[in-house]
Amino acid sequence: MSVDVEDWFQVWAFEGSGAITRPQWESFPRRVEANTDRLLGLFADAEVKATFFTLGWVAERHPSLIRRIVEQGHELASHGWDHTRADAQTPEQFRADIRRTKRALEAAGGCEVVGYRAATFSIGPKNPWAFEVLAEEGYRYDSSTYPVKHDFYGDVHAPREPHRRGNLLEVPMTTCRRMGRTLPAAGGGWFRLLPYGVSRANLRRVVDGEKRPAVFYFHPWEIDSGQPRVRNLPWKTRVRHYTGLSRMEAKLSRLLRDFAWDRMDRVFLK
């Protein structure tokens, strides 16, 4: 179980469409701390431990939230500093980004950070050098590849199972095979858009059928139906972002009961 800790205005699709620019971030009300605290309560009720892939930008502004994540037994991991896509950075910029974020998270949480997930799953054919840089900077695993076809991300040729990339373990986002096709099964927007039974069946196909762990992810803003509405969005972005927000928490509660969940490091770094 994993959470990508970023605020509602930091979604890459908003920036990519030009609806929100980075200089505007400080003018928006921050909702990430309250939403993440709701998730901590949800996990506590279900007795589930998770991995929180967290932006350094969030850790810098909400250090007490980072401490609560760690104190409640969850894994703290890196989501980069400010949600800049990894494939938009040079190797030197990427190294500086993941080094700065690791230090900030470790200072706030008082624990070692060994996991990383790139913004918008942006490690793939364009930047394979990123795996080596991550290992050199002290990360032990990455979860940034998604073996599906998508207009924002995805590498259809990437392995579906965890595999070594030199000294780094790559844990791809979960997909399932149906009718000769590779379909997303790792949560996110698909979980909000599809009926719960479809998502559960896809996960069962991996866990029971393929006999291996599944990776699930979502964001704190996905349980926040009261978040501000961004105007002038492309219709596809609007549908992807806002559909199912009011039903998300109830669906998550079912998911936490229907499967056994744990932190990424405890599942994959045995």
C-alpha positions in Angstrom: 0.0 0.0 0.0 1.5 3.3 -1.0 0.5 7.0 -0.9 2.0 9.7 -3.1 2.0 12.7 -0.8 1.4 15.9 -2.8 -1.2 18.6 -2.6 -4.2 19.1 -4.9 -2.5 21.9 -6.9 0.6 19.9 -7.6 -0.9 17.5 -10.0 1.2 17.4 -13.1 -1.9 17.4 -15.4 -2.8 20.9 -14.1 0.7 22.2 -14.9 0.8 20.4 -18.2 -2.4 22.0 -19.3 -1.3 25.4 -18.2 -4.1 25.7 -15.7 -1.8 26.1 -12.7 1.8 27.4 -12.7 4.4 26.7 -10.0 4.7 30.4 -8.9 1.0 30.2 -7.9 1.5 27.3 -5.5 2.2 29.5 -2.4 -1.1 31.4 -3.0 -3.3 28.3 -2.7 -4.7 26.9 0.5 -2.7 23.8 1.5 -4.9 20.7 2.2 -2.3 18.0 2.2 -1.7 17.8 5.9 -5.4 17.4 6.9 -6.0 14.9 4.1 -3.0 12.8 5.0 -4.0 12.8 8.6 -7.4 11.4 7.5 -5.5 8.6 5.7 -3.4 7.9 8.8 -6.7 7.5 10.7 -8.1 5.2 8.0 -4.9 3.0 8.1 -5.0 2.9 11.9 -8.6 1.7 11.9 -7.7 -1.0 9.4 -4.4 -1.9 11.2 -2.5 -1.3 7.9 1.0 0.0 7.4 1.9 1.8 4.2 4.7 3.6 2.3 4.3 7.4 2.0 6.2 8.6 -1.1 6.5 12.3 0.0 7.5 15.5 -1.7 10.4 17.3 -0.1 8.3 20.5 -0.7 5.7 19.1 1.6 8.2 17.9 4.2 9.8 21.4 4.3 6.4 23.0 5.1 4.8 20.2 7.2 7.6 18.6 9.3 5.2 17.5 12.0 3.2 15.5 9.5 6.3 13.7 8.5 7.0 12.8 12.1 3.5 11.5 12.5 3.8 9.3 9.5 7.0 7.7 10.9 5.8 7.6 14.5 2.7 5.6 13.4 4.9 2.9 11.9 4.7 3.8 8.2 7.6 3.9 5.7 8.8 7.3 4.6 10.0 7.4 1.0 10.9 10.0 -1.6 8.6 11.4 -4.3 11.2 14.0 -5.4 11.3 17.6 -4.3 8.5 19.5 -6.1 6.9 17.0 -8.5 9.2 17.8 -11.4 9.2 14.9 -13.9 12.4 12.9 -13.8 12.4 12.8 -17.6 12.4 16.6 -17.7 15.7 16.7 -15.7 19.3 16.2 -16.7 21.2 13.6 -14.7 22.8 16.3 -12.7 19.5 18.0 -11.9 18.0 14.6 -11.0 20.8 13.8 -8.7 20.5 17.1 -6.9 16.7 16.7 -6.6 16.8 13.2 -5.1 19.7 14.1 -2.8 18.0 17.2 -1.5 14.7 15.3 -0.9 16.3 12.4 0.8 18.1 14.7 3.3 15.0 16.7 4.0 12.8 13.7 4.6 15.4 12.0 6.8 15.9 15.2 8.8 12.1 15.6 9.3 11.4 11.9 10.0 14.5 10.8 11.8 14.8 7.7 9.7 16.5 6.4 6.7 14.8 6.8 3.3 15.5 4.0 0.8 12.6 4.1 -1.6 11.7 6.5 -4.5 8.9 7.1 -6.9 9.2 9.6 -9.7 6.5 12.2 -10.4 4.0 10.8 -12.9 6.0 7.5 -13.2 8.5 9.4 -15.3 11.4 6.9 -15.4 11.5 4.9 -18.6 13.2 4.7 -22.0 14.1 8.4 -22.1 16.1 8.3 -18.9 17.4 4.8 -18.0 20.4 6.4 -16.3 18.1 7.3 -13.4 18.3 3.8 -11.9 22.1 4.1 -11.5 21.9 7.6 -10.0 19.3 6.4 -7.5 21.5 3.6 -6.4 24.5 5.9 -6.1 22.5 8.3 -3.9 21.7 5.5 -1.4 18.2 4.4 -2.6 17.6 0.7 -2.5 14.4 0.5 -4.5 12.4 2.4 -7.1 8.7 2.3 -8.0 8.5 4.6 -11.0 7.8 2.4 -14.0 4.3 1.6 -15.2 4.1 -1.1 -18.0 1.0 0.4 -19.7 0.3 2.8 -22.5 -0.8 6.2 -21.3 -0.7 9.7 -22.7 1.3 11.0 -19.7 3.5 8.0 -18.8 4.1 4.3 -19.3 6.6 1.8 -20.9 4.8 -1.1 -22.5 8.1 -3.0 -22.8 9.0 -2.7 -19.2 8.9 -6.0 -17.1 5.7 -6.4 -15.1 7.4 -8.1 -12.1 10.0 -6.7 -9.7 13.5 -6.9 -11.1 17.0 -5.7 -10.5 18.5 -2.7 -12.3 22.1 -3.0 -11.2 22.2 -2.3 -7.4 18.6 -1.1 -7.4 15.4 -3.1 -7.1 12.7 -1.8 -9.5 9.1 -2.5 -8.3 6.8 -1.6 -11.2 3.3 -0.5 -10.7 0.9 -3.5 -10.8 -0.8 -4.5 -14.1 -2.8 -7.6 -15.0 -3.2 -9.5 -18.2 -6.7 -9.9 -19.7 -7.6 -10.9 -23.2 -4.0 -10.5 -24.4 -3.7 -7.0 -23.1 -1.8 -5.4 -20.2 -4.2 -3.4 -18.0 -3.5 -1.0 -15.1 -4.3 -2.5 -11.7 -2.4 -0.3 -9.3 -5.1 2.2 -8.2 -4.9 5.9 -8.8 -7.5 7.4 -11.1 -8.5 4.0 -12.5 -9.6 3.0 -9.0 -11.9 6.0 -8.8 -13.2 5.7 -12.3 -13.9 1.9 -12.4 -16.5 0.0 -10.3 -14.9 -1.4 -7.2 -15.5 -5.0 -8.2 -13.4 -4.5 -11.4 -10.4 -3.2 -9.4 -10.7 -6.0 -6.8 -10.9 -8.6 -9.5 -7.8 -7.2 -11.3 -5.8 -7.3 -8.1 -7.0 -10.8 -7.3 -5.8 -11.9 -10.7 -2.3 -10.8 -9.7 -2.3 -11.8 -6.0 -4.1 -15.2 -6.4 -3.5 -16.0 -10.0 0.1 -14.9 -10.4 1.0 -15.5 -6.7 2.9 -12.3 -6.2 2.3 -9.0 -4.3 0.5 -6.1 -5.9 1.3 -2.4 -5.5 -1.5 0.0 -4.9 -1.2 3.8 -4.9 -3.3 6.9 -4.5 -3.0 10.6 -3.4 -4.3 12.4 -0.3 -6.3 14.8 -2.5 -8.3 11.8 -3.9 -10.3 11.6 -0.7 -11.0 15.4 -0.7 -14.2 16.2 -2.5 -14.1 19.7 -1.0 -10.9 20.7 -2.7 -11.0 23.9 -4.9 -12.1 23.4 -8.5 -9.7 24.5 -11.1 -11.2 26.3 -14.1 -10.5 26.0 -17.8 -9.3 22.4 -17.6 -9.3 20.1 -20.7 -12.3 17.8 -20.4 -10.1 14.7 -20.0 -8.2 16.2 -17.1 -11.4 17.4 -15.4 -12.9 13.9 -15.7 -9.7 12.2 -14.5 -9.2 14.4 -11.5 -12.7 15.0 -10.1 -14.6 11.8 -10.9 -15.3 9.6 -7.8 -13.7 11.8 -5.2 -16.7 11.6 -2.9 -16.7 7.7 -3.1 -13.0 7.2 -2.8 -12.7 6.9 1.0 -15.5 4.2 1.2 -13.8 2.3 -1.6 -10.5 2.4 0.1 -12.0 1.1 3.3 -13.3 -1.9 1.4 -9.9 -2.4 -0.2 -8.1 -2.4 3.1 -10.4 -5.1 4.4 -10.3 -7.3 1.2 -6.5 -7.7 1.0 -3.6 -7.9 3.4 -1.4 -4.7 3.1 2.0 -3.7 4.3 4.9 -1.3 3.6 6.9 -1.5 0.4 10.2 -2.1 2.1 8.8 -5.0 4.2 7.2 -6.7 1.2 10.0 -6.3 -1.3 13.3 -5.8 0.5 13.3 -9.1 2.4 
